Amino acid sequence: MGKNERYIVKEGSESGHCCFVASVIDTTKPEDPVCECYELDNAEEIAYILNKKDNQIRGKGENE
């Protein structure tokens, strides 16, 4: 992921639930996790897809 991505992954549960190992965070609204996942790989894939779509909408290339 690029350094200025809108969606990031944080290890652990932002809501405090012990069953989640990672949270996907929208950096424009960091107080509200987008989702929480049981697997870190799933969170990373979700963040990647959201960032790819966000970059398409904003007209950015994948390498920016």
C-alpha positions in Angstrom: 0.0 0.0 0.0 1.1 3.5 -0.7 2.0 5.9 2.0 -1.0 8.2 1.5 -3.7 5.6 1.3 -7.1 6.5 2.7 -7.8 3.1 4.1 -5.3 1.5 6.5 -5.2 -1.6 8.6 -4.6 -1.5 12.3 -3.8 -4.7 14.3 -6.3 -5.4 17.0 -9.9 -4.4 17.5 -10.8 -0.8 17.5 -14.1 -1.6 19.2 -12.4 -3.6 21.9 -13.8 -7.0 20.9 -11.3 -9.8 21.6 -12.3 -12.0 18.6 -11.1 -9.5 16.0 -7.4 -9.3 15.1 -7.5 -6.3 12.7 -9.5 -3.2 11.9 -9.8 -1.3 8.6 -9.8 2.4 9.2 -10.9 5.2 7.0 -8.3 7.9 7.7 -10.8 10.6 7.0 -13.0 9.2 9.8 -10.6 7.4 12.1 -13.1 7.2 15.0 -15.4 4.8 13.1 -13.7 1.6 11.8 -15.0 0.5 8.4 -14.9 -3.1 9.5 -13.1 -5.5 11.8 -11.8 -8.9 10.7 -10.9 -12.2 12.2 -7.8 -12.5 9.9 -5.2 -9.9 9.2 -5.0 -11.0 5.5 -8.7 -10.3 5.1 -8.3 -6.8 6.5 -5.4 -6.1 4.2 -7.3 -7.3 1.2 -10.4 -5.2 2.1 -8.2 -2.0 2.5 -6.4 -2.7 -0.8 -9.7 -3.0 -2.7 -11.1 0.1 -1.0 -8.0 2.1 -1.8 -8.0 0.9 -5.4 -11.6 2.1 -5.8 -10.9 5.4 -4.0 -7.9 6.0 -6.3 -10.0 5.3 -9.4 -12.7 7.7 -8.2 -10.2 10.4 -7.5 -8.3 9.7 -10.8 -5.1 8.7 -9.2 -2.8 6.1 -10.6 -2.0 2.9 -8.6 1.6 4.1 -8.1 0.8 7.4 -6.6 
